[in-house]
């Protein structure tokens, strides 16, 4: 952390202390929202651990969590602090128009779509998702080949071209529409800044300090992979840039990312612990 950020952090803590803000929050209803593999889990637990007393609801009703209005009405009616984490499912119906107003604080976490696609590809082979064994074997072989010779296998070929073009466009278009609809009602943060420790604005919004050292619970540790950002620069090839740039640039612009920055990092090998080894572990149950 450079001197400027140190001073900013100290000033920020001083302001919170003067305002009497810390973990002594007693009746706050907080909703964490984001796409799958965008950092919602670590965000939820670091916020939750900033509160001495709270009730946590981690992805209630799984993929139907944003469609169960009664659940959210009942939980937000509870006394004390409540923090709920939902993964937004862009291709499913939801009742977020009615759910979001039930919460005092609503946080959406963005993640660079290029990194999110990479992370989603590896997590899709989790045993609980019931992946097709033949598709898994093909994907694993391509991943292992790419780890040894990164330039030889474009990432979009690993994902599958039909899936990439149609699904990605619909997926992110629905996400853009959601965020536009709730502009001003949702506090938006970025996974990249959050992981780098830039949390001052988030803490001011919440009114208390979060726990930067908290990790996800053991029961969901499988969701954690690299805990970094920018890995797409190593995994993508020039062919991927040509393929993804026209698809993703409109959404990168909508989400506030630099559409001109598609620079890649050439590497001789790719780490298997966040690639093929992770896939194998997911396929065998996490």
N, C-alpha and C positions, 0 to 999 in steps of 0.2 A: 504494500500500500504506500503510495507516494505521500509527500508531506501535505499536499492540498487535501487529499482524501482523509488523512489522519485528523487534520484540523476540522474538516467538515463533520467527521464522525463524532469528535469530541463536542463540537458545538451542538450537534443533533441530540446527543445524550443529555447535555446540559439543559436543552430546551424541554425535553421530555420530563426530566426531573423537576424543573421549575413548574411545569404544568401539573405535576403530581401524577404523571402517567408512568406505568411500568407494567407489572403483571397483575395489579390489583383491579382488574376489570371484572365486574360481577354479573352483567346481564347483556352480553353481546351475541348477536346471531350472525355468523360469518359463513359465506358460501364461497368455495374455491371452484373455479370452472376452467376448463381447457380441453384441448383435444387429447386423445390418447397419445402417450409418449411425449408429452410436452413439459413434464416437470410438475404436474399437479400433486403428486404424492409427496415429494420432498417439500414442496411449498406448504401443503397442509400441515405436515408434522412440525415444521419449523414455526409456523404460526401458532399451532396448538400448544407447543411446548413453551411458548411465551406467556401462557396463561396458567396460573396455579390450579385453578379449578375449571374444568370444561367437560363437555360430553362430545365425543367424536363419532362421526358417521362417515365411514369410508366407502364410497361408491355404493350407497344403499340401492337395493333392487338391481344392481349391476347395470346393464345397458338400458333398463327401463327407469332408472333413477330420476331422469328429467321428465318423466311422464306420470309420476305418482304424486299428484297434488296433495292428497290427504296425508301422506307421509310427512311432507314438508310443513303442512299446517300444524300437525301434531308436534313435530320436533321443535319448531320455532315458538310454540306456545309453552314449552317447558321453561321452568325458572332456571336462571344461571346461564353461563356461556355455552353456546352450541356452535360447533364448527362442522360443516358438511362439505364433502368433496364429491363433485360429479364430473364424469368425463362426458363432454358433449359429443353426441352421436349425430353428425350432420345429415346422415341418410335416414334418420328415424324421426317420427313425430315426437313433439315434446310440448310441455306446458310451461316453459320457462317464462312466458309472458305473465303468468300468475305466480310462479314460484319465486322469481327474483325479487319482487316487491316485499316478500315475507322476511327477507334478511336485511339486517342493518348495514352490512358491509359485503360487497360482492367483488371478488378479484378474479380477473381473467389473466392467465399466463400464456404469452405468445412463445413460440419456439420457431426458429428459422425452419421453414418447410423442408429445406434440403437436408438438414440434420434429422428432422422429425421422420422423414421418409426412410432414412437409413435405420433409425432406431426401430421404427414400426416393422420394417422388413425382418429384422432379427427376432423381434418379440412375437411375430405372427406364428412362429413354430412352437409356441408353448403348448404343452400336452393338453391343457385345459381347453384350448381352442379347437381340438380335434383336427389337426392338420392332415392333409392327404400325404401318406407315407412316400408315395412316388414323387410328388412335388417337392417334398422335404429332401429326399435323396438328391434330386437334381439341383436344388438350391444349395445344398451343402457342398456338393462337388464343385459347383461354380464358385462358391465362396472360398473354398480351399485353394482352388486354382488362382483366384484373384489375390489371395493373401501372398502367394509365392511370386506372382507376376501381376502387380496392380494394374498396369496399363493394358493387359491382355483381355480383360473382361469389363465392359461397361456396366455400371451399376443398373441401368434401366433394363438391361437384358436379364439380370438376376430377378428383377421384380416382375417382368413380363410386360411387354409393350401394350397390349390391349387394356390391361388393368391400369397401367400408368396414365394413359391419355384420358380415358373416359372418367375413371373413378376420381382421379386427382382434381379434375376441373369441377365436377359436381360437389365433391367434398369441400373444397375451399370456397367455392361460390356460396354454398349454404352457410359456411362459417362467417364470411364477409357480411352476408345479409343479417345474421344474428347480431354481430357487433355493431353494425350501423343502426339496427333497431333499438339497441339498448345504449347508444352513445350517451354518456353523461351519467348513466346509472351503474356502470361497471368501471372499476379501477383496473387499468391495464398495465401489466408489467411484462418484462422480457426475461425469459429463462437465462439468456446470456448474461445480462446484468445481475440477475439474482444470484447465479452461481459465482459470479465475480465479487459478490459481497456488497453490491450497490443496493441497499435496502432502506435508505433513509426516507425516501418518499413513501414507500409502503408502510413503514412504521408510523409516519405522521398520519397517514390515512387511517390506519387501524387504531391509533391512539395508545399503543403499547409497543414495547420492544419484543422482537421475536428471538427465537433461539437459533443462532446461526450454526451451531454445532449438532443440532438434532438430526437424526437419520430416520429413515423409514423403519417401521416395525419389522421384526424378523419374519412375520407371517407373509409379508409382501416384498421381501428383499429382492425377489426375482425381478422386480420392475426396474431395479437399478442396473445400468450397464456401464457406460463410460464416465458418467457424471462430468462430462466436458462438453465443449461446443466447438464447432468448426471442423469436426471430423470429416464432413462431406468433402472438404478440400483435398483430402488424401484418398478417399474412396471413389470419387467421381473422376471420370476421364474427359478429355475434350469432346468425345462423342456424347457424353452425358450433358455437357453444357449446351451443345447444339440441340439436344432432344428436350431438355427440361426448361431452358431459358424462356422460350415463347409460352410454355404452359404456366410456369410459376411467376414470371415477372409481374403480371397484373396483381397477383396476390401478395407478393413481396412488397409491392408499392402500397397496397391497401393496409398491410400490417406494419409499415414503417421501416422496412429494410432497404438497403442500398441496392437498387436493381442493376447498377453498373459494376458491382463487385462480384465477379464470378471467377476470380483467380484461383488456381489450383496449386497444390503442393505436391511435387513429384517425390515419391518414395520408392525404395527398392522392394520393401515388404510391408505387409499390413499385420497388425497384432491379432493373433488368433483368439486371445482371451476375450475380446469384445466382438469377435466374429464367429468363426466356426465352433470354437469351444463353447461359447455362449449358446449357440444354436443347439448343440448337442445336449447341453444341460437343460434347456427349455423343453426340448422334445421328450426328454426323459423325466419331465415333471418339475423342473426348476431346482 
